[in-house]
Amino acid sequence: MLTNYSQEQFWLQYRDLPDEVKDLLWDENLTDLFFYLVREYNIPDKVYTFSQITDYVIMGLIPVQKYRETLQVELGLPETTARQLAYEVRDKLFVKIGDYLRKTHNIPRAAEEDVGTQS
């Protein structure tokens, strides 16, 4: 079950994010990407949950190593579909902040290709 953090918890975590990550979270292109992907994967009614999961990973509230599994469980996707979606997010979004995600989630550089697709 996806944890719903209080506004206070959210903003405390947000406050410590690097500016580039804050900018990304508010970027109009991120919203466009979320809407594109939920249409592409035929889960348009789950855009809020999908964006929340992805934002929580970016903010360090959900371990990036649990991203695929969380997508699968929370969005009700088959494992292969959740893996494909995680790969697509990795390639279109996570790669932009790879250094930050590796640092936040303690991922060695050699594991970069698996960011967000493990579990």
Phi and psi restraints in degrees (value plus and minus 20) as a CYANA .aco file:
   2 LEU   PHI     -90.3   -50.3
   2 LEU   PSI     108.4   148.4
   3 THR   PHI     -95.9   -55.9
   3 THR   PSI     110.4   150.4
   4 ASN   PHI    -117.1   -77.1
   4 ASN   PSI      91.7   131.7
   5 TYR   PHI    -101.2   -61.2
   5 TYR   PSI     128.1   168.1
   6 SER   PHI     -88.4   -48.4
   6 SER   PSI     141.9   181.9
   7 GLN   PHI     -78.5   -38.5
   7 GLN   PSI     -58.9   -18.9
   8 GLU   PHI     -83.0   -43.0
   8 GLU   PSI     -65.9   -25.9
   9 GLN   PHI     -81.9   -41.9
   9 GLN   PSI     -63.7   -23.7
  10 PHE   PHI     -79.5   -39.5
  10 PHE   PSI     -71.2   -31.2
  11 TRP   PHI     -89.9   -49.9
  11 TRP   PSI     -50.8   -10.8
  12 LEU   PHI     -83.8   -43.8
  12 LEU   PSI     -62.4   -22.4
  13 GLN   PHI     -88.2   -48.2
  13 GLN   PSI     -62.8   -22.8
  14 TYR   PHI     -81.5   -41.5
  14 TYR   PSI     -60.6   -20.6
  15 ARG   PHI     -73.8   -33.8
  15 ARG   PSI     -55.2   -15.2
  16 ASP   PHI    -109.8   -69.8
  16 ASP   PSI     -19.5    20.5
  17 LEU   PHI     -92.6   -52.6
  17 LEU   PSI     127.9   167.9
  18 PRO   PHI     -83.5   -43.5
  18 PRO   PSI     132.4   172.4
  19 ASP   PHI     -76.0   -36.0
  19 ASP   PSI     -59.6   -19.6
  20 GLU   PHI     -81.7   -41.7
  20 GLU   PSI     -54.2   -14.2
  21 VAL   PHI     -95.8   -55.8
  21 VAL   PSI     -61.1   -21.1
  22 LYS   PHI     -79.0   -39.0
  22 LYS   PSI     -64.8   -24.8
  23 ASP   PHI     -80.3   -40.3
  23 ASP   PSI     -62.3   -22.3
  24 LEU   PHI     -82.2   -42.2
  24 LEU   PSI     -62.6   -22.6
  25 LEU   PHI     -82.7   -42.7
  25 LEU   PSI     -47.8    -7.8
  26 TRP   PHI    -120.9   -80.9
  26 TRP   PSI     -18.2    21.8
  27 ASP   PHI     -90.2   -50.2
  27 ASP   PSI     111.2   151.2
  28 GLU   PHI     -78.7   -38.7
  28 GLU   PSI     -52.7   -12.7
  29 ASN   PHI     -85.7   -45.7
  29 ASN   PSI     -48.4    -8.4
  30 LEU   PHI     -87.0   -47.0
  30 LEU   PSI     -64.0   -24.0
  31 THR   PHI     -80.8   -40.8
  31 THR   PSI     -64.2   -24.2
  32 ASP   PHI     -79.9   -39.9
  32 ASP   PSI     -61.9   -21.9
  33 LEU   PHI     -82.1   -42.1
  33 LEU   PSI     -65.0   -25.0
  34 PHE   PHI     -78.4   -38.4
  34 PHE   PSI     -67.4   -27.4
  35 PHE   PHI     -86.1   -46.1
  35 PHE   PSI     -58.4   -18.4
  36 TYR   PHI     -80.9   -40.9
  36 TYR   PSI     -68.5   -28.5
  37 LEU   PHI     -87.4   -47.4
  37 LEU   PSI     -59.1   -19.1
  38 VAL   PHI     -88.0   -48.0
  38 VAL   PSI     -51.6   -11.6
  39 ARG   PHI     -89.6   -49.6
  39 ARG   PSI     -65.8   -25.8
  40 GLU   PHI     -79.8   -39.8
  40 GLU   PSI     -57.9   -17.9
  41 TYR   PHI    -118.7   -78.7
  41 TYR   PSI      -9.1    30.9
  42 ASN   PHI      36.5    76.5
  42 ASN   PSI      24.7    64.7
  43 ILE   PHI    -152.1  -112.1
  43 ILE   PSI      27.0    67.0
  44 PRO   PHI     -80.3   -40.3
  44 PRO   PSI     -45.9    -5.9
  45 ASP   PHI     -98.2   -58.2
  45 ASP   PSI     -22.6    17.4
  46 LYS   PHI    -134.5   -94.5
  46 LYS   PSI      -0.2    39.8
  47 VAL   PHI     -80.3   -40.3
  47 VAL   PSI     -60.0   -20.0
  48 TYR   PHI     -83.9   -43.9
  48 TYR   PSI     -67.8   -27.8
  49 THR   PHI     -83.7   -43.7
  49 THR   PSI     -63.5   -23.5
  50 PHE   PHI     -79.5   -39.5
  50 PHE   PSI     -67.3   -27.3
  51 SER   PHI     -87.1   -47.1
  51 SER   PSI     -56.6   -16.6
  52 GLN   PHI     -84.3   -44.3
  52 GLN   PSI     -66.1   -26.1
  53 ILE   PHI     -79.0   -39.0
  53 ILE   PSI     -67.9   -27.9
  54 THR   PHI     -84.9   -44.9
  54 THR   PSI     -63.5   -23.5
  55 ASP   PHI     -81.6   -41.6
  55 ASP   PSI     -61.7   -21.7
  56 TYR   PHI     -83.7   -43.7
  56 TYR   PSI     -56.6   -16.6
  57 VAL   PHI     -84.9   -44.9
  57 VAL   PSI     -66.4   -26.4
  58 ILE   PHI     -79.3   -39.3
  58 ILE   PSI     -59.0   -19.0
  59 MET   PHI    -101.3   -61.3
  59 MET   PSI     -27.6    12.4
  60 GLY   PHI      67.1   107.1
  60 GLY   PSI      -9.4    30.6
  61 LEU   PHI    -103.1   -63.1
  61 LEU   PSI     -46.7    -6.7
  62 ILE   PHI    -139.6   -99.6
  62 ILE   PSI     110.4   150.4
  63 PRO   PHI     -81.0   -41.0
  63 PRO   PSI     113.5   153.5
  64 VAL   PHI     -78.8   -38.8
  64 VAL   PSI     -48.4    -8.4
  65 GLN   PHI     -87.1   -47.1
  65 GLN   PSI     -37.6     2.4
  66 LYS   PHI    -122.0   -82.0
  66 LYS   PSI     -12.3    27.7
  67 TYR   PHI     -80.7   -40.7
  67 TYR   PSI     -73.4   -33.4
  68 ARG   PHI     -79.2   -39.2
  68 ARG   PSI     -66.3   -26.3
  69 GLU   PHI     -82.3   -42.3
  69 GLU   PSI     -61.7   -21.7
  70 THR   PHI     -85.7   -45.7
  70 THR   PSI     -61.3   -21.3
  71 LEU   PHI     -79.4   -39.4
  71 LEU   PSI     -65.7   -25.7
  72 GLN   PHI     -79.3   -39.3
  72 GLN   PSI     -70.0   -30.0
  73 VAL   PHI     -90.5   -50.5
  73 VAL   PSI     -71.4   -31.4
  74 GLU   PHI     -93.7   -53.7
  74 GLU   PSI     -48.8    -8.8
  75 LEU   PHI    -119.8   -79.8
  75 LEU   PSI     -24.4    15.6
  76 GLY   PHI      47.3    87.3
  76 GLY   PSI      17.8    57.8
  77 LEU   PHI    -117.5   -77.5
  77 LEU   PSI     128.7   168.7
  78 PRO   PHI     -82.6   -42.6
  78 PRO   PSI     135.0   175.0
  79 GLU   PHI     -75.9   -35.9
  79 GLU   PSI     -64.0   -24.0
  80 THR   PHI     -84.9   -44.9
  80 THR   PSI     -57.5   -17.5
  81 THR   PHI     -88.8   -48.8
  81 THR   PSI     -63.1   -23.1
  82 ALA   PHI     -82.0   -42.0
  82 ALA   PSI     -59.1   -19.1
  83 ARG   PHI     -85.3   -45.3
  83 ARG   PSI     -64.0   -24.0
  84 GLN   PHI     -81.2   -41.2
  84 GLN   PSI     -63.7   -23.7
  85 LEU   PHI     -83.5   -43.5
  85 LEU   PSI     -63.6   -23.6
  86 ALA   PHI     -82.1   -42.1
  86 ALA   PSI     -61.3   -21.3
  87 TYR   PHI     -81.5   -41.5
  87 TYR   PSI     -62.3   -22.3
  88 GLU   PHI     -85.7   -45.7
  88 GLU   PSI     -61.4   -21.4
  89 VAL   PHI     -84.3   -44.3
  89 VAL   PSI     -62.5   -22.5
  90 ARG   PHI     -76.7   -36.7
  90 ARG   PSI     -68.5   -28.5
  91 ASP   PHI     -91.8   -51.8
  91 ASP   PSI     -49.6    -9.6
  92 LYS   PHI    -121.2   -81.2
  92 LYS   PSI     -38.0     2.0
  93 LEU   PHI    -151.2  -111.2
  93 LEU   PSI     -78.3   -38.3
  94 PHE   PHI     -81.5   -41.5
  94 PHE   PSI     -51.3   -11.3
  95 VAL   PHI     -81.0   -41.0
  95 VAL   PSI     -48.8    -8.8
  96 LYS   PHI     -86.9   -46.9
  96 LYS   PSI     -45.4    -5.4
  97 ILE   PHI    -147.6  -107.6
  97 ILE   PSI      12.7    52.7
  98 GLY   PHI     -75.1   -35.1
  98 GLY   PSI     -65.7   -25.7
  99 ASP   PHI     -81.5   -41.5
  99 ASP   PSI     -63.6   -23.6
 100 TYR   PHI     -81.6   -41.6
 100 TYR   PSI     -66.0   -26.0
 101 LEU   PHI     -84.7   -44.7
 101 LEU   PSI     -61.2   -21.2
 102 ARG   PHI     -80.6   -40.6
 102 ARG   PSI     -62.9   -22.9
 103 LYS   PHI     -87.9   -47.9
 103 LYS   PSI     -67.5   -27.5
 104 THR   PHI     -83.4   -43.4
 104 THR   PSI     -58.5   -18.5
 105 HIS   PHI    -125.0   -85.0
 105 HIS   PSI      -8.6    31.4
 106 ASN   PHI      31.8    71.8
 106 ASN   PSI      33.3    73.3
 107 ILE   PHI    -126.2   -86.2
 107 ILE   PSI     105.9   145.9
 108 PRO   PHI     -86.4   -46.4
 108 PRO   PSI     130.3   170.3
 109 ARG   PHI     -75.7   -35.7
 109 ARG   PSI     -55.7   -15.7
 110 ALA   PHI     -83.7   -43.7
 110 ALA   PSI     -43.0    -3.0
 111 ALA   PHI    -110.6   -70.6
 111 ALA   PSI     -11.5    28.5
 112 GLU   PHI     -73.2   -33.2
 112 GLU   PSI     -59.9   -19.9
 113 GLU   PHI     -85.0   -45.0
 113 GLU   PSI     -39.2     0.8
 114 ASP   PHI    -116.9   -76.9
 114 ASP   PSI     -18.4    21.6
 115 VAL   PHI     -76.4   -36.4
 115 VAL   PSI      99.0   139.0
 116 GLY   PHI      64.5   104.5
 116 GLY   PSI     -20.5    19.5
 117 THR   PHI    -138.3   -98.3
 117 THR   PSI     -19.5    20.5
 118 GLN   PHI     -98.6   -58.6
 118 GLN   PSI    -198.4  -158.4
